[in-house]
Amino acid sequence: MEWKKQNKTYQILTAAEKGGYGVVAPIAYNIEGIIGMVAAAEAKSSPLIIQMFPWALTFSNGLLVHAAAQAARDASVPIAVHLDHAQDEALIKRAADLPFDSIMVDMSHYEMDENLRKTRELVEYCNERRITTEAEPGRIEGGEDGIADTADLEGKLTTAEQVESFVATGIDFLAPAFGNVHGEYGSRGPVLEYERLEAIRIATGGRVRIALHGTNDFPEDVMKRCIKGGVSKVNVNKLILDDYLQHLKKNASTMSLTVLLEEGVKEVQRMMEWQMDVCGSTGKA
């Protein structure tokens, strides 16, 4: 579809795949996060994808989405706004009328045939509104704040054979399960099947971009290896939030509110800039 070439998420990730780098896609929970993320992108001359969980729609009645979209429009670097792990069909249709560039149509809590059927229908609905889409073949194990619906379900690794079925639904971005999990990895750390990721990349044939989920506590070398293996979109949550949350816990009782917020933005920006360096997007805007 010709319109996709004008879609911000599509443009950003197409350039990333061609350039061999990853684009950081952090979860925004508040205005401070959005400000810090954009400041990092401009300081590093890096593209950025601001993500939100469906919680942001219900919590703020869409106001946070509009704030992120305005920040993206005003920025001096390419920034897209993405809805992550949208699992409710009615909410996806509501989100499609908000200023999102892309939506993750996550039907992974259904069995495969139903996952594919619902994904195909919702992709068509989003495409009619010029919104690009992401989906999850298999099922990434675990749960985070905002995606707890799948926390109690068994993880299912993505197979190369499933890729063809999902590409056929019309999606633009694929989020495979290859040992990555939502939430914590524990003392063992992430144990990823890089050969599976390579088989998935080959199976896509360049038709879709690959999104990496479940990066909590990823060491730099693991992140870089995933990007070298074909990942273009790098979801981060804890990696850029931890120091911000520690700052709030440590200083909330002693700092004035305005200073607390301003210093919090600096923590988000600092961690974001680090991840942009790790993912190789610095200087790529």
C-alpha contacts under 8 A as a table, 3 or more apart, distances in Angstrom:
res1	aa1	res2	aa2	distance
1	M	4	K	5.83
1	M	5	K	7.90
2	E	5	K	5.87
2	E	6	Q	7.84
3	W	6	Q	5.49
3	W	7	N	6.83
3	W	130	R	6.99
4	K	7	N	4.94
4	K	10	Y	6.48
4	K	130	R	7.20
4	K	132	T	7.15
5	K	10	Y	6.66
5	K	11	Q	6.27
6	Q	10	Y	7.62
6	Q	11	Q	6.84
7	N	10	Y	5.31
7	N	11	Q	6.08
7	N	101	D	6.56
7	N	130	R	7.47
7	N	131	I	7.40
7	N	132	T	7.30
8	K	11	Q	5.12
8	K	12	I	6.11
8	K	78	P	7.38
8	K	79	I	7.11
8	K	80	A	5.45
8	K	101	D	6.21
9	T	12	I	5.16
9	T	13	L	6.13
9	T	49	I	7.19
9	T	79	I	7.81
9	T	80	A	5.32
9	T	81	V	7.57
9	T	82	H	7.82
9	T	101	D	6.09
9	T	102	S	6.44
9	T	132	T	7.45
10	Y	13	L	5.42
10	Y	14	T	5.91
10	Y	132	T	7.08
10	Y	172	D	7.55
11	Q	14	T	5.25
11	Q	15	A	6.22
12	I	15	A	5.40
12	I	16	A	6.28
12	I	23	V	7.83
12	I	47	P	6.75
12	I	48	L	7.93
12	I	78	P	7.07
12	I	79	I	7.90
12	I	80	A	7.87
13	L	16	A	4.79
13	L	17	E	6.12
13	L	23	V	7.19
13	L	209	R	6.74
13	L	232	S	5.98
13	L	233	K	6.71
14	T	17	E	5.30
14	T	18	K	6.32
14	T	209	R	7.18
15	A	18	K	5.17
15	A	19	G	5.98
16	A	19	G	4.97
16	A	20	G	5.85
16	A	21	Y	5.24
16	A	22	G	5.99
16	A	23	V	6.77
16	A	232	S	5.72
16	A	281	S	7.88
17	E	20	G	5.16
17	E	21	Y	6.56
17	E	22	G	7.64
17	E	209	R	7.10
17	E	230	G	7.20
17	E	231	V	7.58
17	E	232	S	5.56
20	G	227	I	7.28
20	G	228	K	6.94
20	G	230	G	7.57
20	G	232	S	7.64
21	Y	227	I	6.36
21	Y	228	K	7.73
21	Y	231	V	7.96
21	Y	232	S	6.39
21	Y	279	C	6.04
21	Y	280	G	5.05
21	Y	281	S	5.84
22	G	227	I	5.94
22	G	231	V	6.44
22	G	232	S	4.42
22	G	233	K	5.65
22	G	234	V	6.11
22	G	279	C	4.90
22	G	280	G	6.18
22	G	281	S	6.12
23	V	47	P	6.55
23	V	48	L	6.04
23	V	49	I	7.08
23	V	232	S	6.03
23	V	233	K	5.09
23	V	234	V	5.75
23	V	276	M	7.35
23	V	279	C	6.67
23	V	280	G	7.93
23	V	281	S	6.03
24	V	48	L	5.91
24	V	49	I	6.44
24	V	233	K	6.41
24	V	234	V	4.92
24	V	235	N	6.24
24	V	236	V	6.86
24	V	275	Q	6.99
24	V	276	M	6.36
24	V	279	C	7.08
24	V	281	S	7.95
25	A	48	L	6.37
25	A	49	I	4.61
25	A	50	I	5.63
25	A	51	Q	6.07
25	A	233	K	6.58
25	A	234	V	5.51
25	A	235	N	4.63
25	A	236	V	5.94
26	P	37	M	7.92
26	P	49	I	7.03
26	P	50	I	5.77
26	P	51	Q	5.69
26	P	235	N	5.78
26	P	236	V	4.71
26	P	237	N	5.61
26	P	240	I	7.39
27	I	50	I	6.48
27	I	51	Q	4.66
27	I	52	M	5.20
27	I	53	F	7.11
27	I	235	N	7.74
27	I	236	V	6.73
27	I	237	N	5.55
28	A	31	I	7.83
28	A	33	G	5.43
28	A	34	I	6.03
28	A	50	I	6.59
28	A	51	Q	5.94
28	A	52	M	5.47
29	Y	33	G	6.49
29	Y	52	M	6.97
29	Y	56	A	6.85
30	N	33	G	5.43
30	N	34	I	6.64
30	N	64	L	7.03
31	I	34	I	5.09
31	I	35	I	6.15
31	I	64	L	7.32
31	I	67	A	7.59
32	E	35	I	5.18
32	E	36	G	6.08
32	E	261	L	6.71
32	E	262	E	7.72
32	E	264	G	6.92
32	E	265	V	5.25
33	G	36	G	5.18
33	G	37	M	6.02
33	G	265	V	6.44
33	G	268	V	6.35
34	I	37	M	5.17
34	I	38	V	6.18
34	I	50	I	7.48
34	I	68	A	6.32
34	I	71	A	7.67
35	I	38	V	5.36
35	I	39	A	6.06
35	I	71	A	7.79
35	I	265	V	6.64
36	G	39	A	5.07
36	G	40	A	6.16
36	G	265	V	4.76
36	G	266	K	6.38
36	G	267	E	7.74
36	G	268	V	5.20
36	G	269	Q	4.46
36	G	272	M	7.88
37	M	40	A	5.21
37	M	41	A	6.33
37	M	48	L	7.98
37	M	50	I	7.67
37	M	268	V	6.64
37	M	269	Q	5.71
37	M	272	M	6.38
38	V	41	A	5.05
38	V	42	E	6.22
38	V	48	L	7.73
38	V	71	A	7.31
38	V	72	A	7.64
38	V	75	A	7.16
38	V	269	Q	8.00
39	A	42	E	5.24
39	A	43	A	6.02
39	A	269	Q	6.34
40	A	43	A	5.03
40	A	44	K	5.97
40	A	46	S	7.97
40	A	269	Q	4.94
40	A	270	R	7.23
40	A	272	M	6.00
40	A	273	E	5.39
41	A	44	K	5.24
41	A	45	S	5.62
41	A	46	S	4.77
41	A	47	P	6.25
41	A	48	L	6.31
41	A	77	V	6.98
41	A	272	M	7.97
41	A	273	E	7.37
42	E	45	S	4.90
42	E	46	S	6.50
42	E	75	A	7.37
42	E	76	S	6.54
42	E	77	V	6.20
43	A	46	S	7.84
43	A	273	E	7.93
44	K	273	E	6.63
44	K	276	M	7.53
44	K	282	T	5.18
44	K	283	G	6.10
45	S	77	V	6.53
45	S	282	T	5.89
45	S	283	G	4.79
45	S	284	K	6.41
45	S	285	A	5.19
46	S	77	V	6.63
46	S	78	P	7.68
46	S	276	M	7.18
46	S	281	S	5.42
46	S	282	T	4.90
46	S	283	G	5.56
46	S	284	K	5.37
46	S	285	A	4.64
47	P	77	V	5.99
47	P	78	P	4.99
47	P	79	I	5.80
47	P	281	S	6.81
47	P	284	K	6.81
47	P	285	A	5.15
48	L	78	P	6.59
48	L	79	I	4.80
48	L	80	A	6.52
49	I	79	I	5.56
49	I	80	A	4.73
49	I	81	V	5.74
49	I	82	H	6.69
50	I	68	A	7.28
50	I	79	I	7.20
50	I	80	A	6.15
50	I	81	V	4.88
50	I	82	H	6.10
51	Q	81	V	5.89
51	Q	82	H	4.68
51	Q	83	L	5.63
51	Q	84	D	6.12
52	M	55	W	7.68
52	M	56	A	6.20
52	M	65	V	7.85
52	M	82	H	6.50
52	M	83	L	5.13
52	M	84	D	5.78
53	F	56	A	5.82
53	F	57	L	7.85
53	F	83	L	6.02
53	F	84	D	5.20
53	F	85	H	6.51
53	F	86	A	7.22
53	F	146	G	5.69
53	F	147	I	7.70
54	P	57	L	5.46
54	P	58	T	6.89
54	P	83	L	6.85
54	P	84	D	7.14
54	P	85	H	7.29
54	P	86	A	5.95
54	P	91	L	7.66
54	P	146	G	6.77
55	W	58	T	5.33
55	W	59	F	5.81
55	W	146	G	6.06
56	A	59	F	5.15
56	A	60	S	5.86
56	A	61	N	7.52
56	A	62	G	6.83
56	A	64	L	6.59
56	A	65	V	7.51
57	L	60	S	5.63
57	L	61	N	5.05
57	L	62	G	4.54
57	L	63	L	7.57
57	L	64	L	7.44
57	L	65	V	7.32
57	L	95	A	7.77
58	T	61	N	5.16
58	T	62	G	7.06
59	F	62	G	7.82
60	S	63	L	5.29
60	S	64	L	6.10
61	N	64	L	7.88
62	G	65	V	5.24
62	G	66	H	6.53
62	G	98	L	7.35
63	L	66	H	5.16
63	L	67	A	6.26
64	L	67	A	5.00
64	L	68	A	6.23
65	V	68	A	5.17
65	V	69	A	6.14
65	V	81	V	7.79
65	V	98	L	7.32
65	V	99	P	6.88
65	V	100	F	7.46
66	H	69	A	5.01
66	H	70	Q	6.08
66	H	98	L	7.59
66	H	99	P	6.56
67	A	70	Q	5.16
67	A	71	A	6.20
68	A	71	A	5.05
68	A	72	A	6.10
68	A	81	V	6.81
69	A	72	A	5.01
69	A	73	R	6.18
69	A	80	A	7.72
69	A	81	V	6.37
69	A	99	P	6.25
69	A	100	F	7.43
70	Q	73	R	5.10
70	Q	74	D	6.22
71	A	74	D	5.19
71	A	75	A	6.08
72	A	75	A	5.25
72	A	78	P	7.39
72	A	79	I	5.09
72	A	80	A	6.50
72	A	81	V	7.53
73	R	79	I	7.68
75	A	78	P	7.25
75	A	79	I	7.32
77	V	285	A	5.71
78	P	285	A	6.49
80	A	100	F	7.75
80	A	101	D	6.01
80	A	102	S	7.94
81	V	99	P	7.64
81	V	100	F	5.23
81	V	101	D	5.43
81	V	102	S	6.78
82	H	100	F	5.64
82	H	101	D	5.92
82	H	102	S	4.83
82	H	103	I	5.54
82	H	104	M	7.61
83	L	86	A	6.65
83	L	95	A	7.94
83	L	100	F	6.90
83	L	102	S	6.48
83	L	103	I	4.62
83	L	104	M	5.97
84	D	103	I	6.35
84	D	104	M	5.12
85	H	103	I	7.98
85	H	104	M	5.35
85	H	105	V	6.60
85	H	106	D	5.25
85	H	147	I	6.52
86	A	89	E	7.88
86	A	91	L	7.31
86	A	92	I	6.20
86	A	103	I	7.20
86	A	104	M	5.78
86	A	105	V	5.53
86	A	106	D	5.50
87	Q	91	L	7.92
87	Q	92	I	7.60
87	Q	105	V	6.58
87	Q	106	D	5.04
87	Q	107	M	5.87
88	D	91	L	5.32
88	D	92	I	6.24
89	E	92	I	5.09
89	E	93	K	6.38
89	E	122	L	7.59
90	A	93	K	5.23
90	A	94	R	6.29
91	L	94	R	4.93
91	L	95	A	6.01
92	I	95	A	4.96
92	I	96	A	6.15
92	I	103	I	7.74
92	I	105	V	7.43
92	I	122	L	7.82
93	K	96	A	5.11
93	K	97	D	7.08
93	K	125	Y	7.54
93	K	126	C	7.66
94	R	97	D	5.66
94	R	98	L	7.19
95	A	98	L	5.11
95	A	99	P	7.97
95	A	100	F	7.24
96	A	99	P	7.60
96	A	100	F	6.92
96	A	103	I	7.91
96	A	126	C	6.01
96	A	129	R	6.78
96	A	131	I	7.15
97	D	129	R	7.72
100	F	103	I	7.03
100	F	131	I	7.02
101	D	130	R	7.87
101	D	131	I	5.36
101	D	132	T	6.57
102	S	131	I	5.02
102	S	132	T	4.57
102	S	133	T	5.39
102	S	134	E	7.56
103	I	126	C	7.89
103	I	131	I	7.01
103	I	132	T	6.53
103	I	133	T	5.01
103	I	134	E	6.25
104	M	133	T	5.54
104	M	134	E	4.31
104	M	135	A	5.65
105	V	119	T	6.28
105	V	122	L	6.95
105	V	123	V	7.32
105	V	133	T	6.54
105	V	134	E	5.90
105	V	135	A	5.32
105	V	136	E	7.99
106	D	109	H	7.74
106	D	119	T	7.56
106	D	134	E	7.69
106	D	135	A	5.49
106	D	136	E	6.14
107	M	110	Y	5.80
107	M	115	N	5.00
107	M	116	L	7.86
107	M	118	K	6.93
107	M	119	T	6.50
107	M	135	A	7.52
107	M	136	E	7.41
108	S	111	E	7.15
108	S	112	M	7.65
108	S	115	N	5.97
108	S	136	E	6.08
108	S	137	P	6.86
108	S	138	G	6.70
108	S	139	R	5.57
108	S	150	T	7.98
109	H	115	N	7.62
109	H	139	R	7.43
109	H	149	D	7.51
109	H	150	T	6.00
109	H	153	L	7.47
110	Y	114	E	5.89
110	Y	115	N	5.24
111	E	114	E	5.63
111	E	115	N	5.86
112	M	115	N	4.89
112	M	116	L	6.11
112	M	137	P	7.97
112	M	138	G	7.75
113	D	116	L	5.24
113	D	117	R	6.24
114	E	117	R	5.03
114	E	118	K	6.03
115	N	118	K	5.47
115	N	119	T	5.92
116	L	119	T	5.04
116	L	120	R	6.05
116	L	165	S	7.49
116	L	166	F	6.75
116	L	169	T	7.08
117	R	120	R	5.30
117	R	121	E	6.45
118	K	121	E	5.20
118	K	122	L	6.16
119	T	122	L	5.24
119	T	123	V	5.91
119	T	135	A	7.34
119	T	169	T	6.71
120	R	123	V	5.19
120	R	124	E	6.32
120	R	169	T	4.59
120	R	170	G	6.89
121	E	124	E	5.30
121	E	125	Y	6.38
122	L	125	Y	4.88
122	L	126	C	6.15
123	V	126	C	5.17
123	V	127	N	5.96
123	V	132	T	7.77
123	V	133	T	6.29
123	V	169	T	7.11
123	V	170	G	6.52
123	V	171	I	6.50
124	E	127	N	5.06
124	E	128	E	6.19
124	E	170	G	7.67
125	Y	128	E	5.38
125	Y	129	R	6.99
126	C	129	R	5.25
126	C	130	R	6.40
126	C	131	I	5.09
126	C	132	T	6.80
126	C	133	T	7.33
127	N	130	R	4.67
127	N	131	I	5.14
127	N	132	T	6.20
127	N	133	T	7.92
128	E	131	I	7.49
132	T	171	I	7.18
132	T	172	D	6.27
133	T	171	I	5.18
133	T	172	D	5.48
133	T	173	F	6.32
134	E	171	I	5.71
134	E	172	D	5.92
134	E	173	F	4.40
134	E	174	L	5.63
134	E	175	A	7.07
135	A	166	F	7.65
135	A	171	I	6.76
135	A	173	F	6.64
135	A	174	L	5.46
135	A	175	A	6.05
136	E	139	R	6.63
136	E	140	I	7.89
136	E	174	L	6.08
136	E	175	A	4.79
136	E	176	P	5.97
136	E	177	A	7.78
137	P	158	T	5.73
137	P	162	Q	6.53
137	P	163	V	7.03
137	P	166	F	6.88
137	P	174	L	7.50
137	P	175	A	6.93
137	P	176	P	6.00
137	P	177	A	7.40
138	G	155	G	7.41
138	G	156	K	4.84
138	G	157	L	5.25
138	G	158	T	4.56
138	G	159	T	7.56
138	G	162	Q	7.92
138	G	176	P	6.90
138	G	177	A	6.16
139	R	154	E	7.57
139	R	155	G	4.98
139	R	156	K	4.70
139	R	157	L	6.42
139	R	158	T	7.39
139	R	176	P	7.92
139	R	177	A	6.17
140	I	155	G	5.34
140	I	156	K	6.60
140	I	157	L	7.23
140	I	176	P	7.52
140	I	177	A	5.06
140	I	179	G	7.91
140	I	180	N	6.68
140	I	181	V	5.58
140	I	182	H	6.83
140	I	213	H	7.98
141	E	150	T	7.45
141	E	151	A	6.83
141	E	153	L	7.21
141	E	154	E	6.34
141	E	155	G	4.13
141	E	156	K	7.32
141	E	180	N	7.50
141	E	181	V	4.90
141	E	182	H	6.08
142	G	148	A	7.97
142	G	150	T	6.75
142	G	151	A	4.53
142	G	152	D	7.11
142	G	153	L	7.75
142	G	155	G	7.50
142	G	181	V	5.64
142	G	182	H	4.63
142	G	183	G	6.00
143	G	147	I	5.69
143	G	148	A	4.83
143	G	149	D	7.46
143	G	150	T	6.16
143	G	151	A	4.13
143	G	152	D	7.85
143	G	182	H	5.08
143	G	183	G	5.74
144	E	147	I	5.35
144	E	148	A	5.77
144	E	151	A	7.61
144	E	182	H	5.99
144	E	183	G	5.51
145	D	148	A	6.29
147	I	150	T	6.54
147	I	151	A	7.40
148	A	151	A	4.97
148	A	152	D	7.94
149	D	152	D	7.41
150	T	153	L	5.26
156	K	177	A	6.99
157	L	176	P	7.50
157	L	177	A	4.82
157	L	178	F	5.55
157	L	179	G	7.11
158	T	162	Q	6.74
158	T	163	V	7.82
158	T	176	P	5.62
158	T	177	A	5.13
158	T	178	F	6.42
158	T	200	I	7.91
159	T	162	Q	5.37
159	T	163	V	6.93
159	T	196	R	7.50
159	T	200	I	7.02
160	A	163	V	5.35
160	A	164	E	7.57
160	A	196	R	7.76
160	A	199	A	5.97
160	A	200	I	4.92
160	A	203	A	5.82
161	E	164	E	6.08
161	E	165	S	7.48
161	E	203	A	7.72
162	Q	165	S	5.35
162	Q	166	F	6.47
163	V	166	F	5.25
163	V	167	V	6.08
163	V	200	I	6.84
163	V	203	A	6.45
163	V	204	T	6.51
164	E	167	V	5.15
164	E	168	A	6.19
164	E	203	A	7.13
164	E	204	T	7.18
165	S	168	A	5.20
165	S	169	T	6.88
166	F	169	T	5.25
166	F	170	G	7.41
166	F	171	I	6.99
167	V	170	G	5.70
167	V	171	I	5.86
167	V	172	D	7.65
167	V	204	T	7.47
167	V	207	R	7.52
167	V	208	V	7.21
168	A	171	I	7.55
171	I	174	L	7.38
171	I	208	V	7.33
172	D	207	R	7.57
172	D	208	V	4.92
172	D	209	R	6.47
173	F	208	V	5.18
173	F	209	R	4.73
173	F	210	I	5.68
173	F	211	A	6.43
174	L	208	V	6.54
174	L	209	R	6.20
174	L	210	I	4.92
174	L	211	A	5.74
175	A	210	I	6.00
175	A	211	A	4.70
175	A	212	L	6.03
175	A	213	H	6.80
176	P	197	L	7.71
176	P	200	I	7.81
176	P	210	I	7.51
176	P	211	A	7.28
176	P	212	L	7.25
177	A	180	N	6.01
177	A	181	V	7.82
178	F	192	L	5.96
178	F	193	E	5.41
178	F	194	Y	7.42
178	F	196	R	6.26
178	F	197	L	6.31
179	G	190	P	7.37
179	G	191	V	6.03
179	G	192	L	4.55
179	G	193	E	5.97
180	N	190	P	6.76
180	N	191	V	7.45
180	N	192	L	6.28
180	N	213	H	6.82
180	N	214	G	5.42
180	N	215	T	7.37
181	V	184	E	7.51
181	V	185	Y	7.31
181	V	213	H	7.36
181	V	214	G	4.84
181	V	215	T	7.81
182	H	213	H	7.17
182	H	214	G	4.50
182	H	215	T	7.70
182	H	216	N	7.66
183	G	214	G	6.72
183	G	216	N	6.57
184	E	216	N	6.41
184	E	217	D	7.74
185	Y	188	R	6.69
185	Y	189	G	5.05
185	Y	190	P	5.80
185	Y	216	N	7.58
185	Y	217	D	7.73
186	G	189	G	5.73
188	R	191	V	7.90
189	G	217	D	7.74
189	G	218	F	7.81
190	P	218	F	7.11
193	E	196	R	5.33
193	E	197	L	6.54
194	Y	197	L	4.94
194	Y	198	E	6.20
194	Y	226	C	7.58
194	Y	229	G	7.35
195	E	198	E	5.02
195	E	199	A	6.22
196	R	199	A	5.05
196	R	200	I	6.18
197	L	200	I	5.06
197	L	201	R	6.14
197	L	229	G	6.73
197	L	230	G	7.92
198	E	201	R	5.00
198	E	202	I	6.20
198	E	229	G	6.03
198	E	230	G	7.47
199	A	202	I	5.16
199	A	203	A	6.14
200	I	203	A	4.98
200	I	204	T	6.31
201	R	204	T	5.31
201	R	205	G	6.94
201	R	206	G	7.61
201	R	210	I	7.53
201	R	229	G	7.57
201	R	230	G	6.24
202	I	205	G	5.48
202	I	206	G	7.78
204	T	207	R	5.60
204	T	208	V	6.16
205	G	208	V	7.77
206	G	209	R	7.04
209	R	231	V	7.27
209	R	232	S	6.28
209	R	233	K	7.62
210	I	230	G	6.65
210	I	231	V	4.89
210	I	232	S	5.66
210	I	233	K	6.43
211	A	231	V	5.81
211	A	232	S	6.06
211	A	233	K	4.46
211	A	234	V	6.01
211	A	235	N	7.29
212	L	215	T	7.47
212	L	226	C	7.93
212	L	231	V	6.28
212	L	232	S	7.75
212	L	233	K	6.06
212	L	234	V	5.01
212	L	235	N	5.89
213	H	234	V	6.87
213	H	235	N	5.34
213	H	236	V	7.56
214	G	235	N	7.22
214	G	236	V	7.54
215	T	218	F	5.29
215	T	223	M	7.88
215	T	234	V	8.00
215	T	235	N	6.85
215	T	236	V	5.96
215	T	237	N	7.66
215	T	239	L	7.49
216	N	236	V	7.06
216	N	237	N	6.88
216	N	238	K	5.53
216	N	239	L	5.86
217	D	238	K	7.41
217	D	239	L	6.30
218	F	222	V	6.18
218	F	223	M	6.26
218	F	239	L	7.88
219	P	222	V	5.43
219	P	223	M	6.48
220	E	223	M	5.19
220	E	224	K	6.19
220	E	278	V	6.30
221	D	224	K	5.13
221	D	225	R	6.08
222	V	225	R	5.10
222	V	226	C	6.29
223	M	226	C	5.25
223	M	227	I	6.42
223	M	278	V	7.43
223	M	279	C	7.12
224	K	227	I	5.11
224	K	228	K	6.12
224	K	278	V	6.84
224	K	279	C	6.39
225	R	228	K	4.97
225	R	229	G	6.11
226	C	229	G	4.89
226	C	230	G	6.68
226	C	231	V	5.88
227	I	230	G	5.28
227	I	231	V	4.42
227	I	232	S	6.44
227	I	279	C	7.23
228	K	231	V	7.00
231	V	234	V	7.15
234	V	279	C	7.97
236	V	239	L	5.93
236	V	240	I	6.81
237	N	240	I	5.92
237	N	241	L	6.12
238	K	241	L	4.83
238	K	242	D	5.47
239	L	242	D	6.28
239	L	271	M	7.43
240	I	243	D	7.12
240	I	244	Y	7.61
240	I	268	V	6.13
240	I	271	M	5.04
240	I	272	M	5.94
240	I	275	Q	7.87
241	L	244	Y	5.22
241	L	245	L	6.14
241	L	268	V	6.64
241	L	271	M	7.87
242	D	245	L	5.26
242	D	246	Q	6.23
243	D	246	Q	4.98
243	D	247	H	6.05
243	D	267	E	6.28
243	D	268	V	7.58
243	D	271	M	7.78
244	Y	247	H	5.07
244	Y	248	L	6.44
244	Y	264	G	5.61
244	Y	265	V	7.83
244	Y	267	E	5.31
244	Y	268	V	6.01
245	L	248	L	5.15
245	L	249	K	6.30
246	Q	249	K	5.12
246	Q	250	K	6.03
247	H	250	K	5.21
247	H	251	N	5.93
247	H	252	A	7.88
247	H	264	G	6.72
247	H	267	E	7.82
248	L	251	N	5.41
248	L	252	A	5.27
248	L	260	L	7.21
248	L	264	G	7.27
249	K	252	A	5.95
250	K	253	S	7.67
251	N	254	T	5.39
251	N	255	M	5.72
251	N	260	L	7.05
252	A	255	M	5.87
252	A	256	S	7.85
252	A	257	L	7.62
252	A	260	L	6.74
255	M	259	V	6.27
255	M	260	L	5.66
256	S	259	V	5.42
256	S	260	L	6.05
257	L	260	L	4.97
257	L	261	L	6.19
258	T	261	L	5.24
258	T	262	E	6.20
259	V	262	E	5.02
259	V	263	E	5.97
260	L	263	E	5.34
260	L	264	G	6.02
261	L	264	G	4.92
261	L	265	V	6.32
262	E	265	V	5.22
262	E	266	K	6.65
263	E	266	K	5.07
263	E	267	E	6.49
264	G	267	E	5.12
264	G	268	V	6.47
265	V	268	V	5.18
265	V	269	Q	6.15
266	K	269	Q	5.01
266	K	270	R	6.03
267	E	270	R	5.18
267	E	271	M	6.33
268	V	271	M	5.40
268	V	272	M	6.04
269	Q	272	M	5.03
269	Q	273	E	6.08
270	R	273	E	5.28
270	R	274	W	6.44
271	M	274	W	5.12
271	M	275	Q	6.40
272	M	275	Q	5.16
272	M	276	M	6.18
273	E	276	M	5.07
273	E	277	D	6.33
274	W	277	D	5.23
274	W	278	V	6.31
275	Q	278	V	4.84
275	Q	279	C	5.99
276	M	279	C	5.15
276	M	280	G	6.00
276	M	281	S	5.39
276	M	282	T	5.62
277	D	280	G	5.17
277	D	281	S	6.48
277	D	282	T	5.60
281	S	284	K	5.31
281	S	285	A	7.70
282	T	285	A	7.62
